């Protein structure tokens, strides 16, 4: 099983993907899993996806947690870092899966979401609009240990450029070259010196992110979480606005082989003890 670092808002659709590598010639496919403290979940093999890498298959399956299960078993949050997997060969194995949290956030914010985009090169952005005067004090996000320097955040606050960008997007189509020109030299990396960041009513804010793991093997993990804009309105009401982002690695055959080799060494070491 690969590692997943998810923070899922209980206001979202509580369906998420898990991924594991299996040998095509083996009989160790996962049939169902148990999440400790939550419940047992059979897999829908018709919906299962497989990416082929030589003799190996990277399998992806989806788990949907029932809203009532969350309400009954987790008042505000629920966390787990392992699952019990029932395999097609009859074995039952407990796999570490990273860290998955289901949290509860407010569904009302003093900011409107105007537009968002993401790309296959692990980049994305969102255009926001303040509903009232407010001050953003920091950007918060989880999994610092795993992300390290692999996540870069930046913002654009220049109102002239942002309004021109928004007008272009509002046409229903947009000139990417024009938008790039308006962004040129306007973005700032998110650092402590930027805060507090004050916005007036109807001010726009562009936030963007990029995952850049390079050769760091933390880039072999899957991520889903929210960057939270923490701040206060002019009236003193605190808020945490979530900007949801995702990262799914793109593997080479060599990387899949390396992951399998590492897991085999870990398993051999555990048996030797």
C-alpha positions in Angstrom: 0.0 0.0 0.0 1.3 3.4 -0.9 1.2 6.4 1.5 -1.6 8.9 1.5 -1.8 12.2 3.4 -5.4 13.4 3.3 -7.3 15.9 5.3 -10.9 15.6 4.2 -13.6 18.1 5.2 -16.7 16.3 6.4 -18.7 18.8 4.3 -17.1 17.3 1.2 -18.1 14.1 -0.5 -16.3 11.7 1.8 -15.0 9.4 -1.0 -11.3 9.0 -1.4 -8.9 6.9 -3.3 -6.3 4.4 -2.0 -3.5 3.0 -4.0 -1.4 -0.2 -3.9 1.1 -2.1 -6.1 0.5 -5.7 -6.9 2.3 -8.3 -9.0 0.2 -9.3 -12.0 1.1 -12.9 -11.5 0.3 -13.0 -7.8 -2.9 -13.6 -6.0 -2.8 -10.8 -3.4 -5.5 -8.4 -4.7 -7.3 -6.5 -1.9 -11.0 -7.7 -1.6 -12.0 -5.4 1.2 -10.6 -3.3 4.0 -11.5 -2.4 7.6 -10.8 1.1 8.9 -10.1 0.8 12.6 -12.9 2.5 14.6 -15.0 3.2 11.5 -16.1 0.0 9.6 -15.7 -2.6 7.0 -15.7 -1.7 3.3 -15.9 -4.2 0.4 -14.2 -3.1 -2.8 -16.1 -2.5 -6.1 -13.7 -4.2 -8.5 -15.6 -3.0 -11.6 -14.6 0.6 -10.6 -11.1 -0.3 -9.7 -8.4 1.2 -11.9 -5.0 -0.4 -12.9 -1.9 1.3 -14.4 0.5 -1.2 -15.8 4.3 -1.1 -15.2 5.8 -4.3 -16.6 4.9 -7.2 -14.2 3.3 -4.7 -11.7 0.0 -3.0 -11.5 -0.7 0.2 -9.6 -4.2 -0.3 -8.4 -6.6 2.4 -7.3 -9.8 1.9 -5.5 -12.3 4.2 -3.9 -13.7 4.2 -0.4 -16.8 6.1 0.6 -17.5 6.7 4.2 -21.1 7.1 5.2 -22.1 10.5 6.6 -24.0 8.8 9.4 -20.8 6.8 10.4 -19.0 10.1 10.8 -21.8 11.6 12.9 -22.0 8.6 15.2 -18.3 7.8 15.6 -16.5 11.1 15.2 -18.0 14.3 16.6 -15.5 16.8 15.0 -12.7 14.7 13.6 -11.5 11.2 12.9 -8.0 10.0 12.1 -6.4 6.8 11.0 -3.0 5.7 9.7 -3.5 2.0 8.9 -6.1 -0.3 7.4 -6.7 -4.0 7.7 -6.8 -5.5 4.2 -8.4 -8.9 3.2 -6.6 -10.4 0.3 -7.7 -12.7 -2.5 -5.3 -15.4 -1.2 -7.0 -15.5 2.2 -4.4 -13.5 4.1 -5.3 -10.6 6.3 -2.7 -7.8 6.4 -2.5 -4.6 8.3 -1.0 -1.9 6.1 0.3 1.6 7.1 -1.4 4.0 4.7 0.1 7.4 5.7 -2.3 9.7 7.6 -5.9 10.3 6.8 -8.0 12.8 8.8 -11.7 13.7 8.4 -12.3 17.2 9.9 -15.2 19.5 10.3 -14.9 23.1 9.0 -17.4 25.9 8.7 -19.3 26.0 5.4 -19.7 29.8 5.5 -16.8 32.2 4.7 -16.3 35.9 4.2 -14.7 35.2 0.8 -16.3 34.2 -2.5 -14.6 31.6 -4.8 -14.7 33.1 -8.3 -12.5 30.7 -10.3 -10.0 27.8 -10.0 -7.8 25.7 -12.2 -5.2 23.0 -11.9 -2.9 21.2 -14.3 -1.2 17.8 -14.7 2.2 19.4 -13.8 1.1 19.7 -10.2 0.2 23.4 -10.3 -3.1 25.2 -9.5 -4.6 28.5 -8.6 -7.8 30.1 -7.3 -9.3 33.6 -7.7 -11.1 34.9 -4.6 -13.1 38.0 -3.7 -13.6 39.5 -0.2 -17.3 39.9 0.8 -16.3 42.4 3.5 -13.2 44.1 4.9 -10.9 41.5 6.4 -7.3 40.7 7.4 -5.6 37.4 6.5 -3.0 36.6 9.2 -1.4 33.4 7.9 -1.7 30.5 5.5 -1.9 27.1 7.3 -1.6 23.6 5.9 -0.9 20.1 7.4 1.8 17.5 6.7 4.8 19.8 6.9 7.2 16.9 7.7 6.2 15.1 4.5 5.9 18.1 2.2 9.2 19.8 3.3 10.1 22.3 0.6 7.9 20.4 -1.9 5.0 22.9 -1.8 5.4 26.5 -3.0 2.6 29.0 -2.4 2.3 32.4 -4.0 -0.3 35.2 -4.2 -1.2 38.2 -6.4 -2.8 41.2 -4.7 -2.4 43.9 -7.5 -6.0 44.9 -8.0 -5.6 46.3 -11.5 -4.1 43.0 -12.9 -6.6 40.9 -11.0 -9.6 42.8 -12.3 -8.2 42.5 -15.9 -7.7 38.8 -15.4 -11.3 38.4 -14.0 -12.8 40.3 -16.8 -11.0 38.1 -19.3 -12.1 34.9 -17.5 -15.7 36.1 -17.4 -16.0 36.0 -21.2 -16.4 32.3 -21.0 -13.1 31.8 -22.7 -9.7 33.3 -21.9 -6.5 34.3 -23.6 -3.8 32.5 -21.6 -1.1 34.7 -23.0 -2.8 37.8 -21.8 -3.3 36.3 -18.3 0.3 35.3 -18.1 1.3 38.9 -19.0 -0.9 40.3 -16.3 0.7 37.9 -13.8 4.2 38.7 -14.8 6.2 40.1 -11.9 3.0 40.5 -9.7 3.2 37.2 -7.7 4.8 37.0 -4.3 5.9 33.9 -2.4 3.9 33.4 0.7 6.2 34.4 3.6 5.7 35.8 7.1 6.5 39.4 5.9 3.4 39.5 3.8 1.1 39.3 6.8 -1.3 40.7 7.9 -2.7 40.9 4.4 -5.6 43.4 4.4 -8.5 43.2 1.8 -11.3 45.7 1.4 -14.8 44.7 0.3 -14.8 43.4 -3.3 -10.9 43.2 -3.4 -9.6 40.2 -5.4 -6.9 37.8 -4.4 -5.2 35.2 -6.5 -3.5 32.2 -4.7 -1.4 29.6 -6.5 0.5 26.5 -5.6 3.1 24.2 -7.1 4.4 20.9 -5.9 8.1 20.5 -6.6 9.5 17.3 -4.9 12.3 16.7 -7.4 14.0 13.5 -6.4 12.6 13.5 -2.9 10.7 10.3 -2.3 7.9 12.1 -0.4 6.8 12.8 -4.0 5.8 9.2 -4.2 2.9 9.9 -1.8 -0.6 11.0 -2.5 -1.9 14.3 -1.0 -5.3 15.9 -0.6 -5.8 18.8 1.9 -6.8 22.4 2.3 -4.5 25.4 2.6 -6.4 27.5 5.1 -6.5 31.3 5.0 -6.6 32.2 8.7 -7.8 35.7 9.6 -10.4 38.0 11.0 -13.1 40.2 9.5 -13.2 43.9 10.4 -15.9 43.0 13.0 -13.5 40.7 14.7 -15.0 37.4 13.5 -12.3 34.7 13.0 -12.3 32.5 9.9 -10.4 29.7 8.2 -11.0 29.6 4.5 -10.0 26.2 3.0 -8.5 26.1 -0.5 -8.4 22.4 -1.4 -5.4 21.1 -3.4 -4.4 17.6 -4.6 -1.3 15.9 -5.7 -1.0 12.5 -7.4 2.5 11.3 -8.4 3.4 10.2 -11.9 5.6 7.1 -11.7 8.2 5.6 -14.0 8.7 1.9 -14.2 12.0 2.3 -12.4 10.3 4.2 -9.6 7.7 1.4 -9.2 10.5 -1.2 -9.0 12.3 0.9 -6.4 9.2 1.2 -4.2 8.6 -2.6 -4.5 12.2 -3.3 -3.6 12.0 -1.0 -0.5 8.8 -2.6 0.7 10.3 -6.1 0.3 13.3 -5.0 2.3 11.1 -3.7 5.1 9.0 -6.8 5.1 12.1 -9.1 5.2 13.5 -7.0 8.1 10.3 -7.3 10.0 10.3 -11.1 9.5 14.0 -11.3 10.6 13.1 -9.8 14.0 
